[in-house]
Amino acid sequence: MDNFKSFFIESVNKFNTEWQDARTDAKKIKDVEEKISFVKKFLNKNPTKANLGRVLNWARMTKL
């Protein structure tokens, strides 16, 4: 599992304006299911390895 995490997270630059906008908007959503759905939509619209790493890190850090 550690190799999996490092594969996606180590090389990801968090300073992506589209992700920062999505992350900030997700903070405003109080319902957990809606918040997850919102972030999944971002990932579906922007399906890159870097964005997957960003979303996984976001989920880990927000303890979802």
C-alpha positions in Angstrom: 0.0 0.0 0.0 2.8 2.4 0.7 4.2 1.9 -2.8 0.8 2.6 -4.2 0.5 5.9 -2.2 3.9 7.1 -3.1 3.4 6.2 -6.8 0.5 8.7 -6.9 1.4 11.3 -4.2 5.2 11.9 -4.3 5.4 13.4 -7.8 2.2 15.5 -7.5 2.4 19.3 -7.5 -0.5 20.6 -5.4 -0.4 24.0 -7.1 -2.9 23.3 -9.9 -5.4 26.1 -10.2 -8.3 23.8 -11.3 -7.7 21.6 -8.4 -7.4 24.5 -6.0 -10.7 25.9 -7.2 -12.4 22.4 -6.8 -10.8 21.8 -3.4 -11.9 25.2 -2.1 -15.5 24.7 -3.5 -15.6 21.2 -1.9 -14.8 22.8 1.5 -18.0 24.7 1.4 -20.1 21.5 1.0 -21.3 20.2 4.3 -22.9 16.9 3.2 -20.2 14.2 3.0 -21.7 12.3 0.1 -22.2 15.5 -1.9 -18.6 16.5 -1.2 -17.3 13.2 -2.4 -19.5 13.4 -5.5 -18.2 16.9 -6.3 -14.6 15.8 -6.1 -15.3 12.7 -8.1 -16.8 14.9 -10.8 -13.6 16.9 -10.9 -11.5 13.7 -11.3 -13.8 12.4 -14.1 -13.5 15.7 -15.9 -9.7 15.8 -15.4 -8.6 12.2 -15.4 -4.8 12.3 -14.9 -2.4 10.5 -12.6 -1.6 13.8 -10.9 -5.2 14.6 -10.2 -5.8 11.1 -8.9 -2.9 11.7 -6.5 -4.4 15.0 -5.5 -7.8 13.5 -4.8 -6.4 10.6 -2.8 -4.3 13.0 -0.8 -7.3 15.2 -0.2 -9.4 12.2 0.9 -6.6 11.1 3.3 -6.1 14.5 4.8 -9.8 15.2 5.2 -10.3 11.8 6.8 -13.2 10.8 4.5 
